[in-house]
Amino acid sequence: MRLDTSAFLAVLLASTGFSQTEAAALLQVDGRTVRRWLEGTRPTPKVAIERLRAWAYALDQTAEGIIMRKGVPTVLLLYSRD
């Protein structure tokens, strides 16, 4: 089964909380490039998916660490300016 990279990219952006502009800056590409990846008009490079996946994992681990160290229910808010 072939992975729909544009859908997967959208999920990764949602899980990181990055806007398209922020992801473009972090990946060192133009904002239009990220938009085209999301639209499926250009293929998303594997390196971009791998970097976003690593950031999503790191953010998830950070959130889990914050919650577990507190010992009480904690909320981690992620603010996006989109």
N, C-alpha and C positions, 0 to 999 in steps of 0.2 A: 504494500500500500504506500502510495506517495504522499509525503507530508505537504500540506498546503502551507507554504512558508509565509504567505501574506497573513493568513489567519493566525498562525503561530506567532508571528511578529506582533500582531495586534494584542494577543494575550500577554506576551512578554512586556509590552509597553504598559498595559493595564496593571500587571503585577508589580512593575517597578514604580509606577506612578509618574514615569517620565513623559513629558509632552514630546511631540514629534520634533520640535525645535531642540529640546534638551537632548534627546537621543541623537539627533544629527550632530550636535556639538560634541557629545561624548565619543561618537563614532568617527568624528572628523570628516563628515560628509555634508553636503548641502541639504537643507531642509526639504527641497523638492525631491531629492533622491529618496529620502525616507517615505515621503508621500507616495512616490511611484512604487516603492516596495510594497506599501500597504495596499495600494490599488491593484497590485499584481501585474503592472505594466513593465516592470523591470524585476529580474530575479534578485532575491536578497542573498548577498554573499554569506557563505557559511561562517566566516569570521564575525560578521555582524550579529548573527544569531547566537554564536558561542559567547560573545562578549555580553550581550543582553541577558542571556541565560545565567552567566556568572554573576552579573549584578543583581538579578532577581533572587538568586540563591543567597548571595551575601546579605541582601536586605532582609530576606526571610529569616536567616540565621541571627541577624542583629536583633530583629523584633522578638524572636523566640528567647534570646538571651536576656533581653530587657524584662520580658514577662516572667521568666523563670527566676531571675535573681530577686525580684520584688517579693515573691511569695504570696502576693495578693493579685486579684485580677487587675490588669493594667491595660490601658488603651494606648496604642501607638498611632498617632495621626500623621498622615502623609499629605502635605499641602502641595497642590499643583496650581500653577498660575495660568492654566489654559482657559 
